[in-house]
Amino acid sequence: MAEPTGVEASDRTFGEVVLKMDSIEVGFGGVTAIDNVSFDVRRGEILAIIGPNGAGKSSMLNCINGFYKPRSGSITFKGKTMKAMDPHYAASNGIARTFQNIALFRGMSTLDNLMTGRVLKMKKNFLWQCLYWGPAQKEELENRAYVEKVIDFLDIQAIRRTPVGRLPYGLQKRVELGRALAMEPDILLLDEPMAGMNVEEKQDMSRFILDLNEEFGTTIVLIEHDMGVVMDISDRVVVLDYGRKIADGTPAEVRANKNVIDAYLGVPHED
């Protein structure tokens, strides 16, 4: 569904490993959601995590930004290794996230929702902010200017003052992306960013993801069920099945992998 990039994954080069998930295991009671999964994320790439429902994809994103604490394993982020990610540490050090279910302030405008993504960038104390004078006023104006850049990038100027609860689903998803972008992330986690969208909306979202990666160098980790989108925009694909990793490679390699075909893609293969 994405517009052709003209660049094959093998033609692109990436930076150092910025995130490494090593032997991650996550469980709930007697159920193991993620079973000894390891992979890394390189700076500047678009990494897709795919698999059937219940494969552990969202649980993995929840580990990356600290919502879940692994039973075992380690996470290395920007050279620092830890047993579990702290959510505040993740957010303040450049990890932003969108969710399967839209999590916006429905009564607030698009602009105000995007401004909530700048909270960690506002350093002045509560008293200065209440007075809204001097340094606090200057700080807010600077943050507002950055949000206006995000609004222009996502082409949502026409809805900047509209309460998001009044917006159609596709535009709400774009606003949620904008709030994440307002955090100036180094790594952007997208949990099914195109779920429920029509073809045109998917094309728009694919274009924004590609532009964000190419123009700003943002590293992106996404979960997506539309295999056309995944194969078009991803540089590398990790495949999970019942909590275990069964493949890790370029889209072409994953598409031809027999284990992936049997578990997920369902395309006939030759023995």
LUMTI-536234 format. One record per residue (C-alpha): residue in one letter; z, x, y. Coordinates in nm, 4 decimals. Layout:
BEGIN
rec res = a, w = Z, u = X, v = Y
...
// end
This chain:
BEGIN
rec res = m, w = 0.0000, u = 0.0000, v = 0.0000
rec res = a, w = 0.0479, u = 0.2959, v = 0.2292
rec res = e, w = -0.2337, u = 0.4294, v = 0.4398
rec res = p, w = -0.3869, u = 0.7390, v = 0.2777
rec res = t, w = -0.2305, u = 1.0610, v = 0.4037
rec res = g, w = -0.5151, u = 1.2901, v = 0.3063
rec res = v, w = -0.2604, u = 1.5410, v = 0.1755
rec res = e, w = -0.1763, u = 1.5810, v = -0.1901
rec res = a, w = 0.1855, u = 1.6518, v = -0.2821
rec res = s, w = 0.0818, u = 1.9870, v = -0.4294
rec res = d, w = -0.0671, u = 2.0893, v = -0.0917
rec res = r, w = 0.2589, u = 2.0399, v = 0.0966
rec res = t, w = 0.5304, u = 2.3008, v = 0.1209
rec res = f, w = 0.8977, u = 2.2320, v = 0.1818
rec res = g, w = 1.2032, u = 2.4146, v = 0.3032
rec res = e, w = 1.5230, u = 2.5129, v = 0.1314
rec res = v, w = 1.7307, u = 2.2857, v = -0.0898
rec res = v, w = 1.9382, u = 2.0786, v = 0.1524
rec res = l, w = 2.1044, u = 1.8516, v = -0.1061
rec res = k, w = 2.1837, u = 1.9186, v = -0.4717
rec res = m, w = 2.3295, u = 1.6647, v = -0.7127
rec res = d, w = 2.4665, u = 1.8512, v = -1.0139
rec res = s, w = 2.5671, u = 1.6762, v = -1.3418
rec res = i, w = 2.6720, u = 1.3574, v = -1.1625
rec res = e, w = 2.8504, u = 1.0936, v = -1.3690
rec res = v, w = 2.9598, u = 0.7579, v = -1.2299
rec res = g, w = 3.1338, u = 0.4827, v = -1.4206
rec res = f, w = 3.3027, u = 0.1493, v = -1.3696
rec res = g, w = 3.5666, u = 0.0821, v = -1.6328
rec res = g, w = 3.3971, u = 0.1416, v = -1.9642
rec res = v, w = 3.0438, u = 0.1242, v = -1.8209
rec res = t, w = 2.8612, u = 0.4450, v = -1.7311
rec res = a, w = 2.6225, u = 0.3825, v = -1.4412
rec res = i, w = 2.5036, u = 0.7427, v = -1.4024
rec res = d, w = 2.5144, u = 0.9832, v = -1.6948
rec res = n, w = 2.4955, u = 1.3576, v = -1.6210
rec res = v, w = 2.2123, u = 1.3416, v = -1.3657
rec res = s, w = 2.1009, u = 1.6478, v = -1.1694
rec res = f, w = 1.8293, u = 1.6913, v = -0.9070
rec res = d, w = 1.7799, u = 1.8513, v = -0.5676
rec res = v, w = 1.6224, u = 1.7496, v = -0.2385
rec res = r, w = 1.4250, u = 1.9977, v = -0.0300
rec res = r, w = 1.4074, u = 1.9886, v = 0.3452
rec res = g, w = 1.1062, u = 1.7937, v = 0.4691
rec res = e, w = 1.0096, u = 1.6164, v = 0.1475
rec res = i, w = 0.9895, u = 1.2487, v = 0.0570
rec res = l, w = 1.1708, u = 1.2008, v = -0.2729
rec res = a, w = 1.1524, u = 0.8661, v = -0.4521
rec res = i, w = 1.4079, u = 0.7536, v = -0.7101
rec res = i, w = 1.2638, u = 0.4887, v = -0.9410
rec res = g, w = 1.3608, u = 0.3069, v = -1.2576
rec res = p, w = 1.4269, u = -0.0395, v = -1.3987
rec res = n, w = 1.6953, u = -0.2666, v = -1.2534
rec res = g, w = 2.0357, u = -0.1321, v = -1.3474
rec res = a, w = 1.9099, u = 0.2236, v = -1.3925
rec res = g, w = 2.1653, u = 0.3652, v = -1.1461
rec res = k, w = 1.9410, u = 0.4178, v = -0.8439
rec res = s, w = 2.1598, u = 0.2555, v = -0.5779
rec res = s, w = 2.4688, u = 0.4080, v = -0.7383
rec res = m, w = 2.3117, u = 0.7492, v = -0.6839
rec res = l, w = 2.2506, u = 0.6776, v = -0.3147
rec res = n, w = 2.6093, u = 0.5572, v = -0.2914
rec res = c, w = 2.7226, u = 0.8949, v = -0.4256
rec res = i, w = 2.5056, u = 1.0824, v = -0.1772
rec res = n, w = 2.6615, u = 0.9131, v = 0.1265
rec res = g, w = 3.0135, u = 0.8882, v = -0.0143
rec res = f, w = 3.0453, u = 0.5181, v = -0.1014
rec res = y, w = 3.1056, u = 0.6089, v = -0.4666
rec res = k, w = 3.3093, u = 0.8985, v = -0.6025
rec res = p, w = 3.1631, u = 1.0582, v = -0.9175
rec res = r, w = 3.3795, u = 1.0933, v = -1.2270
rec res = s, w = 3.2413, u = 1.4424, v = -1.2696
rec res = g, w = 2.9816, u = 1.6772, v = -1.1311
rec res = s, w = 2.9367, u = 1.8193, v = -0.7820
rec res = i, w = 2.7401, u = 1.7622, v = -0.4628
rec res = t, w = 2.6115, u = 2.0475, v = -0.2486
rec res = f, w = 2.5033, u = 1.9517, v = 0.1014
rec res = k, w = 2.3853, u = 2.2122, v = 0.3521
rec res = g, w = 2.5471, u = 2.4859, v = 0.1447
rec res = k, w = 2.8863, u = 2.3175, v = 0.1071
rec res = t, w = 2.9823, u = 2.2149, v = -0.2480
rec res = m, w = 3.2246, u = 1.9274, v = -0.3088
rec res = k, w = 3.3294, u = 1.7013, v = -0.5934
rec res = a, w = 3.2553, u = 1.3906, v = -0.3852
rec res = m, w = 3.0970, u = 1.3223, v = -0.0500
rec res = d, w = 3.3134, u = 1.1846, v = 0.2308
rec res = p, w = 3.1351, u = 0.8995, v = 0.4162
rec res = h, w = 3.2370, u = 1.0228, v = 0.7612
rec res = y, w = 3.1341, u = 1.3777, v = 0.6758
rec res = a, w = 2.7979, u = 1.2514, v = 0.5508
rec res = a, w = 2.7298, u = 1.0436, v = 0.8630
rec res = s, w = 2.8469, u = 1.3077, v = 1.1099
rec res = n, w = 2.6425, u = 1.5783, v = 0.9369
rec res = g, w = 2.3104, u = 1.3995, v = 0.9301
rec res = i, w = 2.2911, u = 1.1504, v = 0.6425
rec res = a, w = 2.1861, u = 0.7973, v = 0.7430
rec res = r, w = 2.1337, u = 0.4964, v = 0.5181
rec res = t, w = 1.9693, u = 0.1566, v = 0.4987
rec res = f, w = 2.0639, u = -0.1023, v = 0.2365
rec res = q, w = 1.8997, u = -0.3451, v = -0.0047
rec res = n, w = 2.0615, u = -0.6365, v = 0.1741
rec res = i, w = 2.0169, u = -0.6255, v = 0.5495
rec res = a, w = 2.3445, u = -0.5239, v = 0.7140
rec res = l, w = 2.2893, u = -0.5938, v = 1.0841
rec res = f, w = 2.5030, u = -0.7643, v = 1.3493
rec res = r, w = 2.3079, u = -1.0891, v = 1.3554
rec res = g, w = 2.4442, u = -1.2152, v = 1.6877
rec res = m, w = 2.3649, u = -0.8920, v = 1.8693
rec res = s, w = 2.0295, u = -0.7941, v = 2.0160
rec res = t, w = 1.7947, u = -0.5389, v = 1.8642
rec res = l, w = 1.8922, u = -0.2919, v = 2.1359
rec res = d, w = 2.2645, u = -0.3367, v = 2.0770
rec res = n, w = 2.2216, u = -0.2998, v = 1.6998
rec res = l, w = 2.0380, u = 0.0266, v = 1.7523
rec res = m, w = 2.3086, u = 0.1463, v = 1.9905
rec res = t, w = 2.5651, u = 0.1147, v = 1.7101
rec res = g, w = 2.3744, u = 0.3968, v = 1.5411
rec res = r, w = 2.4763, u = 0.6226, v = 1.8316
rec res = v, w = 2.8512, u = 0.5752, v = 1.7923
rec res = l, w = 2.9070, u = 0.9188, v = 1.6378
rec res = k, w = 2.7104, u = 1.0744, v = 1.9248
rec res = m, w = 2.9495, u = 0.9330, v = 2.1846
rec res = k, w = 3.2210, u = 1.1934, v = 2.2422
rec res = k, w = 3.4056, u = 1.0595, v = 2.5458
rec res = n, w = 3.7440, u = 0.9002, v = 2.4758
rec res = f, w = 3.8327, u = 0.5323, v = 2.4880
rec res = l, w = 3.9668, u = 0.5486, v = 2.8449
rec res = w, w = 3.6468, u = 0.6975, v = 2.9829
rec res = q, w = 3.4419, u = 0.4377, v = 2.7985
rec res = c, w = 3.6538, u = 0.1526, v = 2.9353
rec res = l, w = 3.6095, u = 0.2832, v = 3.2906
rec res = y, w = 3.2348, u = 0.3320, v = 3.2326
rec res = w, w = 3.2206, u = 0.5886, v = 3.5076
rec res = g, w = 3.1194, u = 0.9496, v = 3.5476
rec res = p, w = 3.0797, u = 1.1399, v = 3.2191
rec res = a, w = 3.1071, u = 0.8248, v = 3.0061
rec res = q, w = 2.8338, u = 0.6503, v = 3.2012
rec res = k, w = 2.6095, u = 0.9563, v = 3.1777
rec res = e, w = 2.6708, u = 0.9797, v = 2.8029
rec res = e, w = 2.5799, u = 0.6158, v = 2.7432
rec res = l, w = 2.2639, u = 0.6446, v = 2.9514
rec res = e, w = 2.1583, u = 0.9469, v = 2.7451
rec res = n, w = 2.2196, u = 0.7568, v = 2.4218
rec res = r, w = 2.0360, u = 0.4528, v = 2.5584
rec res = a, w = 1.7376, u = 0.6738, v = 2.6392
rec res = y, w = 1.7248, u = 0.7993, v = 2.2804
rec res = v, w = 1.7408, u = 0.4436, v = 2.1465
rec res = e, w = 1.4498, u = 0.3494, v = 2.3728
rec res = k, w = 1.2473, u = 0.6277, v = 2.2052
rec res = v, w = 1.3274, u = 0.4741, v = 1.8661
rec res = i, w = 1.2205, u = 0.1314, v = 1.9938
rec res = d, w = 0.8888, u = 0.2772, v = 2.1094
rec res = f, w = 0.8381, u = 0.4633, v = 1.7812
rec res = l, w = 0.8891, u = 0.1461, v = 1.5756
rec res = d, w = 0.6861, u = -0.0655, v = 1.8187
rec res = i, w = 0.9620, u = -0.3250, v = 1.8667
rec res = q, w = 0.9690, u = -0.3405, v = 2.2465
rec res = a, w = 0.8983, u = -0.7148, v = 2.2421
rec res = i, w = 1.2196, u = -0.7905, v = 2.0493
rec res = r, w = 1.4566, u = -0.5452, v = 2.2166
rec res = r, w = 1.6641, u = -0.8269, v = 2.3723
rec res = t, w = 1.6277, u = -1.0751, v = 2.0841
rec res = p, w = 1.9330, u = -1.1457, v = 1.8619
rec res = v, w = 1.8385, u = -1.0045, v = 1.5225
rec res = g, w = 1.9484, u = -1.3230, v = 1.3465
rec res = r, w = 1.6454, u = -1.4944, v = 1.4996
rec res = l, w = 1.3968, u = -1.2353, v = 1.3746
rec res = p, w = 1.1783, u = -1.2722, v = 1.0654
rec res = y, w = 1.2788, u = -1.0716, v = 0.7611
rec res = g, w = 1.0233, u = -0.7933, v = 0.8041
rec res = l, w = 1.1304, u = -0.7228, v = 1.1619
rec res = q, w = 1.4974, u = -0.7230, v = 1.0603
rec res = k, w = 1.4154, u = -0.4512, v = 0.8066
rec res = r, w = 1.2448, u = -0.2538, v = 1.0828
rec res = v, w = 1.5498, u = -0.2923, v = 1.3087
rec res = e, w = 1.7742, u = -0.1660, v = 1.0293
rec res = l, w = 1.5481, u = 0.1366, v = 0.9935
rec res = g, w = 1.5759, u = 0.1859, v = 1.3686
rec res = r, w = 1.9546, u = 0.1839, v = 1.3582
rec res = a, w = 1.9450, u = 0.4578, v = 1.0938
rec res = l, w = 1.6954, u = 0.6584, v = 1.3006
rec res = a, w = 1.9241, u = 0.6283, v = 1.6038
rec res = m, w = 2.1678, u = 0.8549, v = 1.4170
rec res = e, w = 1.9085, u = 1.1378, v = 1.4311
rec res = p, w = 1.9392, u = 1.1953, v = 1.0559
rec res = d, w = 1.8459, u = 1.5109, v = 0.8691
rec res = i, w = 1.8341, u = 1.3058, v = 0.5477
rec res = l, w = 1.7425, u = 0.9378, v = 0.5551
rec res = l, w = 1.8376, u = 0.7268, v = 0.2521
rec res = l, w = 1.6245, u = 0.4130, v = 0.2153
rec res = d, w = 1.7371, u = 0.1584, v = -0.0438
rec res = e, w = 1.4352, u = -0.0625, v = -0.1199
rec res = p, w = 1.3019, u = -0.0584, v = 0.2379
rec res = m, w = 1.0082, u = -0.2831, v = 0.1457
rec res = a, w = 1.1806, u = -0.5377, v = -0.0768
rec res = g, w = 1.0662, u = -0.8912, v = 0.0060
rec res = m, w = 0.7862, u = -0.7797, v = 0.2384
rec res = n, w = 0.4279, u = -0.8967, v = 0.2344
rec res = v, w = 0.1357, u = -0.6530, v = 0.2086
rec res = e, w = 0.0945, u = -0.6072, v = 0.5843
rec res = e, w = 0.4657, u = -0.5444, v = 0.6374
rec res = k, w = 0.4657, u = -0.2877, v = 0.3552
rec res = q, w = 0.1732, u = -0.1072, v = 0.5142
rec res = d, w = 0.3576, u = -0.0936, v = 0.8473
rec res = m, w = 0.6786, u = 0.0333, v = 0.6878
rec res = s, w = 0.4882, u = 0.2955, v = 0.4860
rec res = r, w = 0.3238, u = 0.4187, v = 0.8045
rec res = f, w = 0.6595, u = 0.4481, v = 0.9826
rec res = i, w = 0.8092, u = 0.6430, v = 0.6907
rec res = l, w = 0.5142, u = 0.8836, v = 0.6778
rec res = d, w = 0.5121, u = 0.9310, v = 1.0562
rec res = l, w = 0.8863, u = 0.9906, v = 1.0607
rec res = n, w = 0.8546, u = 1.2546, v = 0.7900
rec res = e, w = 0.5461, u = 1.4249, v = 0.9343
rec res = e, w = 0.6249, u = 1.4124, v = 1.3069
rec res = f, w = 1.0016, u = 1.4671, v = 1.2997
rec res = g, w = 1.0395, u = 1.6539, v = 0.9712
rec res = t, w = 1.3006, u = 1.4062, v = 0.8475
rec res = t, w = 1.3861, u = 1.4444, v = 0.4792
rec res = i, w = 1.3674, u = 1.1065, v = 0.3052
rec res = v, w = 1.5162, u = 0.9820, v = -0.0220
rec res = l, w = 1.4026, u = 0.6325, v = -0.1082
rec res = i, w = 1.4363, u = 0.3717, v = -0.3799
rec res = e, w = 1.1347, u = 0.1470, v = -0.4164
rec res = h, w = 0.9981, u = -0.0817, v = -0.6890
rec res = d, w = 0.6421, u = -0.1013, v = -0.5586
rec res = m, w = 0.4737, u = 0.1744, v = -0.7580
rec res = g, w = 0.1675, u = 0.1713, v = -0.5331
rec res = v, w = 0.3898, u = 0.2615, v = -0.2386
rec res = v, w = 0.5854, u = 0.5217, v = -0.4371
rec res = m, w = 0.2750, u = 0.6998, v = -0.5620
rec res = d, w = 0.1110, u = 0.6935, v = -0.2174
rec res = i, w = 0.3904, u = 0.8247, v = 0.0038
rec res = s, w = 0.6187, u = 1.0339, v = -0.2209
rec res = d, w = 0.6032, u = 1.4090, v = -0.2670
rec res = r, w = 0.8259, u = 1.3999, v = -0.5730
rec res = v, w = 0.9678, u = 1.1296, v = -0.7990
rec res = v, w = 1.2915, u = 1.1201, v = -0.9997
rec res = v, w = 1.3013, u = 0.8551, v = -1.2733
rec res = l, w = 1.6260, u = 0.7058, v = -1.4036
rec res = d, w = 1.6655, u = 0.4854, v = -1.7102
rec res = y, w = 2.0031, u = 0.3436, v = -1.8134
rec res = g, w = 2.1754, u = 0.5982, v = -1.5912
rec res = r, w = 1.9949, u = 0.9018, v = -1.7298
rec res = k, w = 1.7200, u = 1.1106, v = -1.5731
rec res = i, w = 1.4040, u = 1.0970, v = -1.7826
rec res = a, w = 1.1558, u = 1.2609, v = -1.5441
rec res = d, w = 1.1349, u = 1.4667, v = -1.2251
rec res = g, w = 0.8009, u = 1.5752, v = -1.0794
rec res = t, w = 0.5051, u = 1.4944, v = -0.8600
rec res = p, w = 0.3713, u = 1.1367, v = -0.8619
rec res = a, w = 0.0811, u = 1.2458, v = -1.0835
rec res = e, w = 0.3153, u = 1.4135, v = -1.3325
rec res = v, w = 0.5461, u = 1.1134, v = -1.3455
rec res = r, w = 0.2577, u = 0.8686, v = -1.3816
rec res = a, w = 0.1401, u = 1.0580, v = -1.6912
rec res = n, w = 0.4849, u = 1.1068, v = -1.8447
rec res = k, w = 0.5121, u = 0.9240, v = -2.1786
rec res = n, w = 0.8858, u = 0.8589, v = -2.1420
rec res = v, w = 0.8308, u = 0.6991, v = -1.8012
rec res = i, w = 0.5439, u = 0.4874, v = -1.9312
rec res = d, w = 0.7544, u = 0.3604, v = -2.2193
rec res = a, w = 1.0650, u = 0.2938, v = -2.0098
rec res = y, w = 0.9227, u = 0.1668, v = -1.6849
rec res = l, w = 0.5537, u = 0.1713, v = -1.5995
rec res = g, w = 0.4361, u = -0.0068, v = -1.9120
rec res = v, w = 0.0885, u = 0.1458, v = -1.9050
rec res = p, w = -0.0719, u = 0.2111, v = -2.2448
rec res = h, w = -0.0864, u = 0.5747, v = -2.3461
rec res = e, w = -0.2520, u = 0.7792, v = -2.6154
rec res = d, w = -0.0406, u = 0.9609, v = -2.8732
// end
